[in-house]
């Protein structure tokens, strides 16, 4: 990085660690990867081995063995290549650790990006064009700066190979005819990729949002003060009575994280149907019915099945709770009509408040009538208040001033001291719950308090796994007290 290296040479690193045979050093404003160094002879041998593996191995064994013992399989491939290519045996033993590293990196991994994609502290990575640094969002140093450059800079040829590998792994398509592609990688990462300079003047580019290795549970969110026990109890009652919740916020504000966590509050004997473009939802229910849209690639003789068609189809799957991963178009109509017919509804939506959400919902192509918008029980507003720290910032409910005028009202805001009594007094959603359940105001307050205390208790306990959390929530929230 030239002068940048001179600048960072005098700064203390924030953290150091190893990923396989590569070392990672992260400074406040720079992410440095050092991979095993190679002699020219080792480089030539590795190139021959990788080429041999590409042309000799069959796809089926690749897929089968990658899910068994990848390390053992790679060793076998390397020694077969060494034998067939008549590479000096003594040299092979000397270079073997490097052979292992680079074959796993370039054949089974993502080449120069492999360390970044395997680093559990890296949340996102991006390159806006060849010969420019790859940038990352790193959890540990995000308090210093959100996006920091790495010492990984891909030239034109390397960038071409990387974007092609990303798209192929995601079973997508990329060419001059179709220069953009949005794919889901086998590891669960979401990648948005462009080809050449057809739509990105600087050339090949990508942005990858990584799938977290550990999903946050609702108890984790309470522990880290991203959501309060009282608001969690409030949301559990809306879900239990088949209300409809829209989770709002900009990109990377934690919408999907909260959606997945809220599913732990849904009775486990319910049937959950999810509708998505890119599969990101993980429901813990045995009756989880997962639907994913299908895109028609150029030249394919298949019809495209979009979210609107799938959401309509999902009605006939008899869900207790219908979830659309992200509402962007006409599928919003199908979702709210499903709620009107008695199904519960849950989705994410790009908006910064209930007011802006209403404007989008009433406008083309969504075109939802005000009477149907009123079926939405609550709007959750997510926000990143500090780098890497995302919270449930506010909750808004809707009030009807007239047949054409809907007014959102904030019933909770992050950092405010909301009592159970006040929540029951101001919340239309809690009045709806009380009507459905046949509860008095006093019983409504006591039930919210009971659930709040259960969730508070769970947040200070230790659990071995998520199944233990789910069992506790299921028994204590919906056991002998369920109706």
C-alpha positions, 0 to 999 in steps of 0.5 A, a space after each residue: 500500500 506504499 505510503 500507507 504501510 509507512 503510516 501503519 508501521 508506527 501504530 500498535 496492532 489492535 489484534 493478531 491471530 492465525 487462520 490456518 497457516 496465514 497470520 492476520 494483524 489488524 490495525 485501527 485502519 488496516 487489515 494485513 494478511 500474511 500467507 506462507 511465502 513460496 520459492 519460485 520452485 514451490 510456486 511452479 509446483 503448486 500451479 501444476 498440482 492445482 491444474 492437475 486437480 482441476 482437470 482430473 478430479 470428478 465433480 461428484 467426489 469433490 462434493 461428497 468429500 468436501 462434507 466429510 474430511 476435506 483435509 484428508 481428501 486434499 492430501 490424497 489429491 496432492 499426493 496423486 498429483 505429485 505421483 502423476 506429475 513426477 514431482 521430486 518426492 523430497 521437495 514435495 515433503 518440504 513444500 507439503 504444508 504450502 501445497 495444502 494451504 494453497 490447494 485448499 485456498 484456491 481449489 476449495 476456497 475463494 483464492 485471495 479472499 479465503 482468509 477474509 471469508 474464514 475470519 469470524 471477525 469479518 462481517 462484510 467485505 467489498 471491492 469496488 474494482 481491480 487494483 484497489 484494496 479489498 475493504 472489510 468491516 471487522 467486529 473488533 476494530 469497528 469502534 475505530 472505523 467501520 470499513 478498513 482497507 486490507 493489503 489484498 489488492 487484486 489485479 484485473 486477471 485475479 479479480 476476474 477469477 474471483 468474481 467468476 468463482 463467487 458466482 459459480 459457487 452461488 449457482 449464478 450467472 455472469 456475463 456481458 449480457 447479464 453483468 450483475 448477479 446476486 447469489 447465496 454462497 454455500 456457506 450462507 454468505 450473500 454476494 452482489 457481484 458485477 462483471 467487467 465495466 458494463 455497469 461498474 466503470 472501474 471493472 469487476 466488483 463485489 460486496 459480500 455480507 457474511 453469514 454469522 457463524 453463530 446466530 444470536 438468540 433472543 436471550 443473546 439480544 436481551 443480554 447485550 441490551 439490544 432489546 428489553 425483556 418487556 418489549 420481548 414479552 410484548 412481541 411474544 404476545 403479538 406473535 402468539 395471537 397471530 398479529 403482523 410485525 414489520 421490522 424496519 431499518 437500513 441495510 445491515 441494521 440487524 433486521 434479519 437477526 431480530 427476525 430469526 431471534 423472534 421465531 424463538 418466541 413462536 410456539 414450537 407446535 406451529 407451522 411456519 412458512 417462509 418465503 424468500 429470494 435469498 434463504 437467510 431465515 432459520 426457523 427452529 420449528 419441526 413444521 417449517 415449510 421453506 419456499 424460495 423464489 426461482 429466477 429464470 437465467 438467459 436461455 433457460 426454458 423455465 418460468 420465473 417464480 417471484 415472491 408475489 407468486 410464492 406468497 400467494 401459494 404459501 396461503 395454501 400451505 396453511 401456515 400459522 405464521 407466514 414470513 416473507 424474508 423481505 418485502 419489496 413489491 406486490 408480495 406485500 399485498 399477499 402478506 397483508 391479505 393473509 393476515 386479514 384471513 387469520 394468519 400471523 405475519 412477519 417480514 422485514 422492510 427497508 424504511 427508517 420509520 413507520 411513516 416512511 413505511 406507510 408511504 411506500 406501502 401505499 405507493 406503486 408497486 405495493 398499492 396497499 389500501 389504508 384499511 389493510 395497512 392498519 392490520 400491521 400490529 407493530 413496526 420495529 425500527 432497527 438502528 446501528 447506534 454505534 459501529 457494530 452495535 445494533 439495537 431495537 431503537 423504537 416501536 411504532 403502532 398505527 392509529 386511524 384518524 380517518 378512513 384515509 389518514 393513518 397516524 403512527 405513534 411511538 410507544 417505545 424508544 431505546 433508552 426510555 423507561 417504559 413500565 408495563 402499566 404504561 405499555 398496556 395503556 398506550 398500546 393498541 396491539 395489547 388491547 387487541 391481544 386482551 380482546 382475543 384472549 378475553 383478558 382484563 386490563 389487570 390480567 394483561 399487565 400481570 401476563 406481561 410482567 410474568 413473561 418479562 420476568 421469565 425472559 429477564 431470568 433466562 438472560 442471566 443464565 448460562 445455556 449449552 446450546 440454543 435447544 436448551 433456550 428454546 425448551 425453556 421458552 416453550 415450557 415457561 411462556 406457553 406451558 401450563 399458562 398457554 390458552 
